């Protein structure tokens, strides 16, 4: 099933996913190091990683909805995609809760309970990332219908696809 939202012939959702994943995981690592006695600035950097990671996560989710809605009902792909989406909503909500607590705190650093929530969120994120891989690699969601080992460049696609128009 080909992706519904493309730029220059490539699906948008996978392009956007890497940034929030990297930022949120890095935020947790920085919080752990900060809590274990690392440099004081790491808590502040982790907070801003959370901020940008949440924004990126919302953008990635919006792009993912286009593909989710195109998956036929009653298929394994739809069930996996709904689980993937639900897990990502849980991740966003958990990190957003941590972000709100830190926003209103005297210090942007996280404590033990917030780090525990972050670790749970990252574990769910890992499961969700695996499910995303299952959708693409096993179930073919978001894969161009003409994909093969000798397919032409995506830049040779029709003008409508090149501009990222929806079908």
N, C-alpha and C positions, 0 to 999 in steps of 0.2 A: 504494500500500500504506500503510495507516494505521499510525501508531506504536502500539506495544503499551503503552508507559509514558507516561501523561499526567497532568498536573495542570491542573485547570480547563479541560480540553479542548485543552491544548497539549502537544506532545511535550516530554519532559523533557531528552533528550539535547542538542538545540540550545540549550536554556536554560543548560546547564552548560558547554558548550564555550567560550563567549566568555571566561570568567574565566581558565582556565589558559592559553589562547592569549595573552591580553593580558599576563598576569603573566610568562610565559616569554619572550616577545619583549621586554618591558620589562627583564627581568633581563639579557638579552644587551646591550641598549642601555646600561644602567647600567654593566655590566662594561667595555664598550668605552670609554665616557667616563672611567671610573675609571682604566683602564690608560693612557689618553692624557693623564692628569694632572688629571683632574677632582677634585672634593671626595672626601676619603677615605671618607666615610660611604656613598658609592654602592656600594662592594663589599659592605658589610654589608646594605644595602637589597636589592641584587641577590640575595644569598644567601636572604633571607627571601622574596623574590618566587619564587625557585626552590622553596622549601619549600612555600609555599601553592599554587603552580602545579602541583606534583607531586600534592598531595592533591586538588586540583580535577580534574586530569587523570585520576586514578584513579576519581573519582566519575563523571566524564563517560563514561569507558570502561565502567563498570558499567552505566550507563543505555543506552549504545550497544549492549551485548550483547543486550538485549531486542529491539531492532529487527533486529539482525544475524541472530538465530536465527529470526526470522519471515520472512526473505526466502527465497523458493523456490530450491531448489538447481537448478543448471543454467541460471540466468539471468545476463545481463550484470550486473544489479544485485548479485547474490551475489558475482561476481568482483570488481567494483569495491569492494564493501563489505569483502571480505576483504583487499584491497590497502590500503584506508583503515585498517582495523584494524591490519594489520601495520605500516604506517608509523607509526601512533600508538604502538604498543608500542615500536618503535625509538626514537621521540622520548622516551618516558618513560624507557627504559633509559639513553639517552645523558645526559639531564638528571639522572637519579638517580646515575649514575656521577660526574658533576661535583659533585653535591651531597655525596656521600660523601667525596670528596677534600677538599672545602672544610670539611666537618664536622670532620674530624680534623686540619686544618691550624692553624697558629698564627694565621693571618689568614684571614678569610672572603673576602678579595679573590681574584679569579681572575687567572691569568697567561695568557700567550699560548697555551699548549696547551689549556687549559680553554676559553678563548674560541673557539678553532678548533673544538672539539667542539660548543660551543653554537651556533656559526654553522651547522655541518652539521645539527644537530638542528632549527634554525629553518627551514633550507631544506627538510628533509623534512616539517616541519610545514606549510609552505606548500603542498607537493604534496598532503599529506593533506587540508588544508582545501579545496583545489580538488576533490579526489575527493568530499569530503562535499557540496559544492555540486552536483556532478554527480549524486550519489545523490538529492538532494532536487529540484533544479530540472529535471533532464533525465529521471531515472528514476522520480520520484514516490515515493521511499521516505520514509515518515513523513508523507505528505500525507493529510489527511482525505479519505475517499472521497466526501464530499458537497461538497468544496471547489469553489467557483466565485466569480465576481465579485459575486454577490448572495447568498452564503451567509449564514445567520443567525449571530448571535454564538455563540461557543463556550460561553458561559455558559448557553445555552439547551439544551445537550446533556442527555441523560438523566442521572439521578443517579449511575449507575454510572460513566459516563465522567467526570463532574465530580469524582468522588472520586479519580480516577486509578487505578482498579482495572484489573487486567490482564484481557485477554480470553482 
